[in-house]
Amino acid sequence: MAGDIENTTEEARFIKQTRNFDIQRVIVKIGSSLLTNNGRGLDRTAIYEWAKQIAKLHKKGVEVLLVSSGAVAEGVVRMNLEERPKKLAALQACASIGQMGLIETWWSALIQHGIQSSQLLLTHDDLSNRSRYLNTTGALTQLLEWRVLPVINENDTITIDEIKFGDNDTLGAMAAAMVNADLYIILTDQDGVFTDNPRDNPDAKMIRQERAMADYLFDIAGDGGKLGRGGMLTKIRAGRLAAMGGCPTVIVSGAIDDVITRVVSGEAVGTLLTTNEEDKIIARKQWLAAHLRMSGSLIVDAGAARALTEHNRSLLPVGVVEVRGGFDEGDVVEIIDQDTNERIAVGQVNFSSHDARRVARERTESFDKIFGSNEERVVMVHRDNLALTV
């Protein structure tokens, strides 16, 4: 599933070599700077060209999901505004206006190749809530079974800061994890990730492949552009999120001829961010730590707090003294130290709030009696699904 890179020496990251992918499902994200023709409305010529490339994959049986920016920028053009609005209401209005043109253009481009498409607008709240997450996954799975291509965008018309992804790079990465994608392709206006800004430094070298979790990548990432909210920093963060689900990411210029099909075929264009099992755990913990909304709280005693913060242990039910809020199994909850009343961790809980209250303060040998059957769950939050916040 991940790119197969044999040369792992320090300089291997700069070597252009063929990548071996086994791809059944791919997510393609296209940014505003590519879609909007430098701010002069949607670039329909480019969109129709990408649709042709997507159609080639579709005909080979590859399942494609598309994350498309451009709604706000298209709304700005349709309303003849000189620049992107700063007020939230105006931004949301532009998103509402521009989304009409964006989805209409993609539908027209794809239907020419016999591909039916659909629109899916999401917020962070949709994916942080267990029930909504499962419903969204179910809808996407059904669309793919029907050979319908989902066109995904953030629901800018209704989002507030607390439920924003903040950029479509992040949205695409979370969608990649949700549907177990085999590859995440981020099309941008840059050739890939460089060691320095190539516009300022002629000696800057393109990084051909690197671990998504390599810390130095953050040090060389640039700021966001004029039209979008993204930038190389958000793309590297997105690569880390995709790594959480074992999905490699390719960051590459959307201006390259046949770029989508060339990436999928294994040609070494752009920058490949790879992943492994250790990186998946690290990325998952970072995703948990960045979670915006908690479904509930687990209050733990001093012993449990020390086990988590000092010994990297899982949270056992016996250390939970109180359960607050209502949540389902698999939801993300905060873990609070009873003595300090401070959040010390967040994690995915293995029990619903109802069952968590039943097993709180109990040892695992009591579970069978409590549930009246063989109970396989022995931890409240596993350490691999837990991120410390202290």
Disulfide bonds with the S-S distance in Angstrom:
none
